[in-house]
Amino acid sequence: MMIFTQKNTFPQTKTISVDWSGWGGFSMSWRRCHADRMTTLCCRGGWQSLHTAIVGILSRYSSFFLFFMLLGVFLLLWNNHSLERCNGESVFSLYPALSNISSVIKPSAPSLAPNHSQNSCPHMGQEPTPVEAQEQQSLLQSIVWPGPPRLEVLVKQSSDPAHSYFVIQPPANVFGQATWRVGGKLEVLVYMHNFLGQPKRYGGDFLLARVRSPEIGAGASGRVVDRQNGTYAVELPLLWAGPAQVEVTLVHSSEAVGVLKRLREERPDRVYFQSLFRSGSLHETTECNLCLPIRPRKAALCDYTDPHTGEPWYCYKPKRLDCDKRINHFKGGYKKKLLYTNESLLFTRSTVQVPVKAHGTDNITILPAVQGQSSIDEDQAKFMPSGYYFQGSWRPLSGIPIQQFNDSSAITQCLRGKLFYMFGDSTVRQWFEYFRAFVPEFSLHSPKNVGPYMAVDSVNNILLTFRCHGPPIRFNTVLSSELHYIANEIDGLRGGRDTIVALSIWSHFSTFPVEVYIRRLRHIRRAVARLLNRAPGTLVVVRTANPQITGPDYSLYNSDWFSVQLDVVLRAMFRSMRGVVLLDAWDMALAHPTQPHLLHPAPDIIKNMADLILSHVCPAKQGT
């Protein structure tokens, strides 16, 4: 018989009796005594009897204890799995059920993001000079993006392109006539609404705009001004006469941009890389990156930091092989489960890169300029793009006039005696592939789409080369011996008036904090400055980023928002360099009147880019 004696604030004592005779013959009596909030536990029977009873119970019912233990482990694992966040379109299918409550659900604490772990970054490149450090702060300030007033992701209150619209503003009065004319500008107001149909009261949405006339092959990009109150002013240049159509696209809502900000800072590992290590019959593959998560049993790292630039790169050390047995580098894949459930609703086919419809007409007619009116006034010049398309050809609005190089003889004549080096990602490889049609390729037996590549015309003394930039790079497989940094390659060039250097480096840095990109451009810029100092006649062409069509899932890794942020930094760092030509791939892709926005622009856009490069190599003589 087990006896509990409970003494409380009342004078009487309550006794509870429990029969333990069926549990191994053990009989105990317990009394709980309360005194001054202190509990004492008194036992009659002795610890010897307690031990004997427990052993008897465990031996008789051991199978039951094992069953319940296994059941507990299963329930723990099932519960942990059920709490994992959903991702992508599967979440969108749940929207009808979730939308009723999504406006009141708060996201989990950011520190609980799955797969997010502390990173090991023992070396982060060369220290910037005080001037460079100040420049970096200025660059980061220049790309600060406004966001929602609250951190909570409220899906119902996020921007809905279906409820939003734009309105073309009445034309300005020019010489007593209210018409749109060449040399003027078109003003558009965009009104953003949420999924409840309510006007938004804050900014931060990412919008793109253009005006185009597909019938005559004309198009130009516009400037979007965020008024920070849910409305946006769009200014579009009027550069040709005829009918024109206005297009406004919501790339991301301000709420989605907030998620992209978080991913950029917290999950730079969402694209992961690997390397194969091999020695004889032994081979191992390990993960690599700029920074690697700290793992208790994988603490040893192989350090592949570049000794000249200080650019860091690490791999987990193989268990049975040394670091010098590294064979190659390749993209491992894309990590999933990056979003909370309510965040996933911001990345669907109905919310990413969706046209905003016009309230009223989206078409206008542009009349020729009034005689005596300047084609571009000073006010318009402030928002002008770098150029526009007319009859399918790119027409720069500043700099040297562009020429058309429409046959192989004209291209060969311009490149005669030239050394043309192209460094960077696959978007500059497109230039090599274009010119390769006119200059015979010299096979280096390099992997497809990876390089290095070379083309040689021994008769006309022309050399073309392409080499990809150093890691991070998302190519399939690159030999470790072919992982060269652009800055080091430039330092190895003689340079001169017979030398052209083309650079494009942006797309593979979209998953990393902007500081990583600034550091890489700083090293390249130093090398360019050294090249132009020892060989002032060298032509250096720096290609900007360009917009691209991305699905909802892929936008988590390569969104246009990431690209435009890097593009602002790139332009600022190279704009003032004497001897450097910035080729505006962003405007050339966005403004095209018929071609979609692709990571690798269409052939006719590449042809216009090539014409622009050749126009700098072989500028037209005055009067021709």
C-alpha positions in Angstrom: 0.0 0.0 0.0 1.4 3.5 -1.0 0.2 6.4 1.1 0.5 10.1 0.1 -0.1 12.4 3.0 -0.7 16.0 1.8 -0.7 18.8 4.3 -2.0 22.1 3.0 -3.1 25.4 4.4 -6.2 23.8 5.9 -5.9 22.0 9.2 -7.1 18.6 8.0 -4.7 16.2 6.2 -5.7 14.3 3.1 -4.4 10.7 2.6 -4.3 9.0 -0.8 -3.8 5.2 -0.8 -2.4 3.3 -3.8 -2.0 -0.4 -4.0 1.4 -1.4 -5.5 1.2 -5.1 -4.6 0.9 -6.0 -8.3 4.1 -4.3 -9.2 6.8 -6.7 -8.0 5.4 -7.0 -4.5 6.8 -3.7 -3.6 5.0 -1.8 -0.9 5.9 1.8 0.0 4.4 4.6 1.9 5.2 8.2 0.9 4.3 11.3 2.8 4.6 14.8 1.4 5.0 17.4 4.0 4.8 21.1 3.3 6.6 23.6 5.5 7.3 27.1 4.6 7.0 26.3 0.8 9.6 23.6 1.2 8.7 20.0 0.3 10.2 17.0 2.1 9.9 13.5 0.9 9.8 10.7 3.4 10.1 7.1 2.4 9.4 3.9 4.4 10.7 0.7 3.1 14.3 1.6 2.2 16.2 2.0 -1.1 17.0 -1.8 -1.2 13.4 -2.6 -1.7 13.0 0.2 -4.3 15.9 -1.2 -6.3 14.5 -4.7 -6.2 11.1 -3.5 -7.4 12.3 -1.4 -10.3 14.4 -4.3 -11.6 11.4 -6.6 -11.4 9.2 -4.1 -13.3 11.8 -3.4 -16.1 12.5 -7.2 -16.6 8.7 -8.0 -16.8 7.7 -5.1 -19.1 10.9 -4.5 -21.1 9.1 -5.1 -24.4 6.6 -2.4 -23.6 9.3 0.2 -22.7 11.1 -0.6 -26.0 7.9 -0.1 -28.0 7.1 3.2 -26.4 10.6 4.4 -26.9 10.6 3.6 -30.6 7.2 5.2 -30.9 8.5 8.4 -29.3 11.4 8.6 -31.6 9.1 8.2 -34.6 6.7 10.9 -33.4 9.6 13.3 -32.8 11.0 12.8 -36.3 7.5 13.1 -37.9 6.8 16.3 -35.9 10.1 17.8 -37.0 9.4 17.0 -40.6 5.9 18.4 -40.5 7.3 21.7 -39.2 9.6 22.2 -42.2 8.6 25.0 -44.5 7.1 24.4 -47.9 8.4 26.0 -51.0 7.5 27.0 -54.5 4.3 26.2 -56.4 3.2 23.5 -54.0 2.5 26.3 -51.5 0.6 28.3 -54.0 -1.9 25.5 -54.4 -2.7 26.0 -50.7 -3.4 29.7 -51.2 -7.2 29.5 -51.1 -7.1 28.0 -47.6 -4.2 30.1 -46.3 -5.3 33.4 -47.7 -8.0 33.8 -45.1 -5.5 33.8 -42.3 -2.2 34.9 -44.0 -2.7 38.5 -43.0 -2.5 37.7 -39.3 0.3 35.0 -39.5 3.7 36.2 -38.5 6.8 34.5 -39.8 9.0 32.4 -37.5 12.0 34.1 -36.1 14.7 34.6 -38.8 17.2 32.9 -36.6 15.3 29.6 -37.2 15.8 29.6 -40.9 16.4 26.0 -42.0 19.9 24.9 -43.1 21.2 28.3 -41.9 24.4 27.8 -39.9 27.3 29.8 -38.8 30.0 30.3 -41.5 33.7 29.9 -41.4 35.5 32.7 -43.2 39.0 32.9 -41.9 40.2 35.1 -44.7 38.1 37.5 -46.7 40.5 39.0 -49.2 42.9 42.0 -49.2 41.9 44.8 -46.9 40.7 47.9 -48.8 42.5 51.2 -48.5 40.8 53.9 -46.5 39.6 55.5 -49.7 38.3 52.2 -51.0 36.5 51.5 -47.7 34.8 54.8 -47.9 33.8 54.1 -51.5 32.3 50.8 -50.4 30.1 52.4 -47.8 29.0 54.9 -50.5 28.2 52.1 -52.9 26.2 50.2 -50.3 24.3 53.3 -49.5 23.5 53.9 -53.1 21.7 50.6 -53.4 19.6 50.8 -50.2 16.1 49.7 -51.1 13.0 50.9 -49.3 10.9 48.2 -47.8 7.5 47.6 -46.0 7.0 49.4 -42.7 6.8 46.1 -40.9 9.0 43.0 -40.9 6.0 40.6 -41.0 5.2 39.2 -44.4 1.5 39.9 -44.8 0.5 38.3 -48.1 -2.9 39.9 -48.4 -1.3 43.3 -48.0 1.4 42.7 -50.6 1.4 44.1 -54.1 -1.0 42.4 -56.5 -0.5 43.2 -60.2 -4.0 42.1 -61.0 -5.4 44.9 -58.8 -2.8 47.5 -59.8 -2.8 49.7 -62.9 -1.1 52.5 -64.7 -2.4 55.7 -66.3 -0.8 57.6 -69.1 -0.7 61.2 -68.3 -2.0 63.9 -70.7 0.7 65.2 -73.1 2.5 68.4 -72.5 1.5 71.5 -74.4 4.1 72.2 -77.1 3.7 75.4 -79.1 0.0 75.5 -78.2 -0.7 71.8 -79.1 -1.2 69.1 -76.5 0.4 66.2 -78.4 3.2 63.7 -77.9 6.1 64.6 -80.1 9.6 63.3 -80.8 12.0 65.0 -78.4 9.4 65.1 -75.6 8.7 62.6 -72.8 5.8 60.4 -71.9 4.7 60.4 -68.2 2.9 57.5 -66.6 1.6 57.0 -63.1 1.5 53.5 -61.6 -0.9 52.8 -58.7 -0.1 49.7 -56.7 -2.8 47.8 -54.8 -2.7 44.8 -52.5 -4.6 41.5 -52.8 -7.5 43.1 -50.9 -7.8 45.7 -53.6 -6.7 48.5 -51.3 -4.1 51.1 -52.4 -0.7 50.5 -51.0 0.7 53.3 -48.8 4.4 52.5 -49.1 6.9 51.9 -51.8 9.7 49.4 -52.5 8.1 47.5 -55.4 10.5 46.6 -58.3 9.1 47.8 -61.6 10.4 47.9 -65.1 9.0 50.0 -67.9 9.5 50.5 -71.7 7.8 52.0 -74.7 8.0 50.1 -78.0 6.8 50.1 -81.6 7.3 46.5 -82.8 6.0 47.4 -86.3 9.0 49.6 -87.0 11.5 47.8 -84.7 11.7 50.7 -82.2 11.9 50.6 -78.4 13.3 52.4 -75.4 13.5 51.8 -71.6 12.0 54.1 -69.1 13.0 55.4 -65.6 10.8 54.5 -62.6 10.7 56.8 -59.7 9.4 55.5 -56.4 7.2 58.1 -54.6 7.3 56.0 -51.4 3.5 56.1 -51.1 2.4 53.2 -53.3 2.6 55.2 -56.5 5.4 55.3 -59.1 6.2 57.9 -61.7 7.5 56.5 -65.0 9.3 58.7 -67.5 9.7 57.4 -71.1 11.6 59.2 -73.9 9.9 59.8 -77.2 12.5 59.2 -79.8 10.7 58.2 -83.0 7.4 59.0 -84.7 4.5 56.6 -85.0 2.3 54.4 -82.8 3.8 53.2 -79.6 2.8 51.0 -76.7 3.6 51.4 -73.0 4.5 48.4 -70.9 5.0 48.3 -67.1 6.0 45.0 -65.4 6.0 44.2 -61.7 9.2 42.1 -61.2 8.8 41.8 -57.4 6.6 43.3 -54.7 8.2 45.2 -52.0 7.5 42.3 -49.6 9.2 39.9 -52.0 12.2 42.2 -52.2 12.5 42.0 -48.4 12.7 38.3 -48.6 15.4 38.5 -51.3 17.4 40.8 -49.0 17.2 38.3 -46.3 18.3 35.4 -48.5 21.3 37.5 -49.8 22.6 38.1 -46.3 21.6 34.8 -44.6 21.9 32.2 -47.3 24.9 32.9 -49.6 25.2 29.1 -49.8 21.9 28.6 -51.6 23.9 27.7 -54.7 26.5 25.3 -53.6 29.7 24.1 -55.3 31.8 21.0 -55.2 35.2 19.7 -56.2 36.5 16.2 -57.0 39.7 15.1 -55.3 41.4 12.1 -56.9 44.6 10.1 -56.4 44.9 6.7 -58.2 41.8 4.7 -57.4 40.8 6.9 -54.5 38.4 9.8 -55.1 36.2 12.0 -53.0 33.9 14.9 -53.6 33.5 17.7 -51.1 31.6 21.0 -50.9 33.3 24.3 -51.6 32.4 28.0 -51.3 33.6 31.4 -50.3 32.5 30.6 -46.8 31.6 27.2 -45.5 29.3 26.3 -42.6 31.1 25.1 -39.5 30.5 21.4 -39.0 31.8 19.5 -36.0 33.3 16.6 -38.0 34.2 18.6 -41.0 36.3 21.3 -39.5 39.4 20.8 -41.7 39.4 23.1 -44.7 41.4 23.3 -47.9 42.4 26.9 -48.5 42.6 27.9 -52.1 42.8 31.6 -51.5 44.5 33.3 -54.5 47.9 34.6 -53.4 47.9 37.6 -55.7 44.4 39.1 -55.3 43.6 37.5 -51.9 40.3 36.2 -53.3 39.1 33.5 -50.9 37.9 30.0 -51.8 37.6 26.9 -49.6 36.7 23.3 -49.8 36.1 20.8 -47.0 39.2 18.6 -46.8 38.6 15.0 -48.0 38.9 12.3 -45.4 41.6 10.3 -47.2 43.2 12.7 -49.6 45.3 15.8 -49.4 44.2 19.2 -50.6 46.6 19.2 -53.6 44.6 16.3 -55.1 41.8 18.6 -56.2 40.9 17.9 -59.9 38.0 20.2 -60.8 35.3 22.6 -59.8 31.6 22.4 -60.6 28.2 23.6 -59.5 26.7 21.2 -57.0 23.1 22.5 -57.2 20.5 24.7 -55.7 19.5 24.4 -52.1 15.7 24.2 -51.5 13.4 25.0 -48.5 14.6 28.6 -48.3 11.3 30.2 -47.6 8.7 30.3 -44.9 5.2 29.3 -46.0 3.9 32.8 -46.1 7.0 34.0 -48.0 6.4 31.3 -50.6 3.2 33.0 -51.6 5.1 36.0 -52.7 7.0 33.9 -55.4 4.4 32.5 -57.7 3.5 32.9 -61.4 0.9 35.5 -60.6 3.3 37.7 -58.6 6.7 37.5 -60.3 7.4 39.4 -63.5 3.8 40.1 -64.2 2.5 42.9 -66.5 0.6 45.7 -64.9 -2.5 46.6 -67.0 -3.4 50.1 -68.1 -6.4 51.9 -66.8 -7.6 53.2 -70.1 -5.3 53.0 -73.2 -1.7 51.8 -73.2 -1.1 53.2 -76.8 -0.2 56.6 -78.0 0.8 58.2 -81.3 4.1 60.1 -81.4 4.2 63.0 -83.9 7.4 64.3 -85.5 9.2 67.1 -83.7 8.1 70.7 -84.2 10.4 72.6 -86.4 12.9 74.5 -84.3 12.4 72.2 -81.3 15.6 70.6 -80.0 15.4 66.8 -80.2 16.4 66.4 -76.5 16.0 69.1 -73.9 18.1 69.5 -70.7 15.3 68.2 -68.5 14.8 65.1 -70.6 18.5 64.4 -70.6 18.4 63.7 -66.9 16.4 60.5 -67.3 17.5 59.4 -70.8 18.6 55.9 -71.4 21.9 55.1 -73.1 20.2 54.5 -76.4 17.2 53.1 -78.2 16.2 50.8 -81.1 15.0 52.0 -84.4 14.4 49.7 -87.3 16.0 47.0 -85.3 19.3 48.8 -84.9 20.7 50.2 -81.6 21.2 54.0 -81.6 23.3 55.3 -78.7 22.3 58.7 -77.4 25.8 59.7 -76.4 29.4 58.7 -77.3 30.6 57.8 -80.7 28.2 57.1 -83.5 27.5 53.4 -84.1 28.3 51.7 -87.4 26.8 48.6 -89.0 29.2 45.8 -89.7 27.0 43.5 -91.7 29.5 41.3 -93.6 32.5 39.3 -92.7 34.9 41.4 -94.7 34.0 44.5 -92.7 34.5 42.7 -89.5 37.8 41.1 -90.6 39.1 44.5 -91.8 38.3 46.1 -88.4 39.9 43.3 -86.4 43.0 43.0 -88.5 46.1 43.0 -86.4 44.1 42.9 -83.1 44.3 40.8 -80.0 40.8 40.5 -78.5 40.7 39.0 -75.0 37.3 38.2 -73.4 37.1 37.3 -69.7 34.1 36.6 -67.5 30.9 34.6 -67.6 28.7 33.1 -70.4 27.3 36.4 -71.4 30.8 37.5 -72.7 31.3 34.1 -74.1 28.4 35.0 -76.5 30.6 37.7 -78.0 33.4 35.1 -78.6 30.8 32.8 -80.3 29.6 35.7 -82.5 33.1 36.7 -83.7 34.1 33.0 -84.1 31.9 32.9 -87.1 34.3 35.3 -88.9 37.6 34.1 -87.3 38.5 30.3 -87.5 38.5 28.6 -84.1 41.7 26.9 -83.0 40.6 23.9 -80.9 42.0 23.7 -77.4 39.9 20.6 -76.8 38.1 22.5 -74.0 34.8 21.4 -72.5 31.7 22.8 -74.2 30.5 26.1 -72.8 33.4 26.2 -70.4 36.6 27.0 -72.3 39.1 28.4 -72.6 38.6 29.1 -76.3 40.8 30.5 -79.0 40.2 31.6 -82.6 43.1 32.6 -84.9 43.2 34.2 -88.3 46.9 33.9 -89.3 46.4 35.7 -92.6 44.9 38.9 -91.0 46.8 38.4 -87.7 43.7 38.2 -85.5 43.5 36.5 -82.1 40.3 36.0 -80.1 40.3 34.3 -76.7 37.7 33.5 -74.0 38.4 32.5 -70.5 35.9 32.2 -67.6 36.4 34.1 -64.4 37.4 32.4 -61.2 35.1 31.0 -58.5 32.3 31.4 -57.7 31.2 30.2 -61.2 28.3 27.9 -61.8 29.6 26.0 -64.8 29.3 22.3 -65.0 32.9 21.2 -64.7 36.0 23.4 -64.8 39.5 21.9 -64.3 41.2 23.3 -61.2 44.1 24.4 -63.4 41.7 26.6 -65.5 40.3 28.5 -62.6 41.9 31.9 -63.3 41.0 35.3 -61.8 40.4 38.1 -64.2 42.7 40.5 -62.4 45.6 38.1 -62.7 44.9 37.5 -66.4 44.8 41.3 -67.1 48.2 41.7 -65.3 49.6 39.2 -67.7 48.6 41.2 -70.8 51.1 43.5 -72.6 48.3 45.8 -73.9 48.5 48.6 -76.5 46.5 50.0 -79.4 46.2 46.5 -80.9 44.6 45.1 -77.8 40.9 44.8 -76.8 39.9 43.5 -73.4 36.2 42.7 -72.8 34.9 41.9 -69.3 31.5 40.6 -68.0 31.2 39.5 -64.4 27.9 39.7 -62.5 25.5 36.7 -62.9 27.4 34.3 -60.7 27.6 36.7 -57.8 23.8 37.2 -57.4 23.6 34.9 -54.3 26.3 36.6 -52.3 26.3 39.8 -50.2 27.2 42.8 -52.3 30.5 43.3 -50.4 31.8 40.1 -52.1 31.1 41.6 -55.5 32.6 45.0 -54.6 35.8 43.2 -53.5 36.0 41.3 -56.8 35.5 44.4 -58.9 38.0 46.3 -56.8 40.7 43.8 -57.7 39.7 43.9 -61.4 39.7 47.7 -61.4 43.2 47.8 -59.9 44.4 45.5 -62.7 42.7 47.6 -65.4 44.3 50.7 -64.0 47.7 49.0 -64.1 47.1 47.9 -67.7 46.0 51.4 -68.9 49.0 52.9 -67.1 51.5 50.7 -68.9 49.6 50.6 -72.2 47.3 53.7 -72.5 46.0 52.8 -76.0 44.3 49.6 -74.8 40.5 49.4 -75.3 38.7 48.0 -72.3 35.0 47.2 -72.7 33.0 46.4 -69.5 29.6 44.7 -70.1 26.8 45.5 -67.7 24.2 43.1 -66.4 20.9 42.5 -68.2 17.4 41.6 -67.2 16.2 38.0 -67.7 13.0 35.9 -67.5 13.1 33.9 -64.3 10.5 31.5 -62.9 9.3 32.0 -59.3 11.7 29.4 -57.9 14.7 30.5 -60.0 14.3 34.1 -58.9 15.5 33.1 -55.4 18.9 32.7 -57.0 19.0 34.9 -60.1 16.4 37.6 -59.7 16.6 40.8 -61.7 16.6 42.6 -58.4 19.9 41.0 -57.5 21.2 41.9 -61.0 20.1 45.5 -60.8 21.8 46.0 -57.5 25.1 44.6 -58.9 24.7 46.7 -62.0 24.5 49.9 -60.0 27.7 49.0 -58.3 29.5 48.0 -61.5 28.6 51.2 -63.3 29.7 53.4 -60.3 33.1 51.7 -60.0 34.0 51.9 -63.7 32.1 54.9 -65.0 34.9 57.4 -64.4 37.8 55.3 -65.6 39.4 56.9 -68.6 39.8 54.4 -71.4 37.0 52.1 -70.3 33.8 51.8 -72.3 30.6 50.7 -70.4 28.4 48.7 -72.8 24.9 49.0 -71.5 23.5 45.5 -71.9 20.7 46.3 -69.5 19.1 49.0 -71.8 19.9 47.0 -74.9 18.0 44.0 -73.6 15.1 45.8 -71.9 14.4 48.2 -74.8 14.3 45.6 -77.5 10.8 45.8 -79.1 10.3 42.1 -79.8 12.9 39.9 -78.1 12.2 38.5 -74.6 14.5 39.2 -71.7 16.9 36.3 -71.6 20.0 35.7 -69.6 21.8 35.2 -72.9 20.3 37.8 -75.2 19.0 37.0 -78.6 21.3 36.9 -81.6 20.2 40.3 -83.0 20.9 41.9 -79.7 24.4 40.4 -79.6 24.9 41.6 -83.2 24.1 45.2 -82.0 26.5 44.8 -79.1 29.2 43.6 -81.5 28.6 46.6 -83.8 29.0 48.9 -80.8 32.3 47.3 -79.9 33.6 47.4 -83.4 32.6 51.1 -83.7 35.0 51.8 -80.8 37.7 49.7 -82.3 37.3 51.3 -85.7 35.6 54.7 -85.1 34.0 56.3 -88.2 36.0 59.1 -89.7 34.5 62.6 -89.4 32.4 63.5 -92.4 31.7 59.9 -93.3 
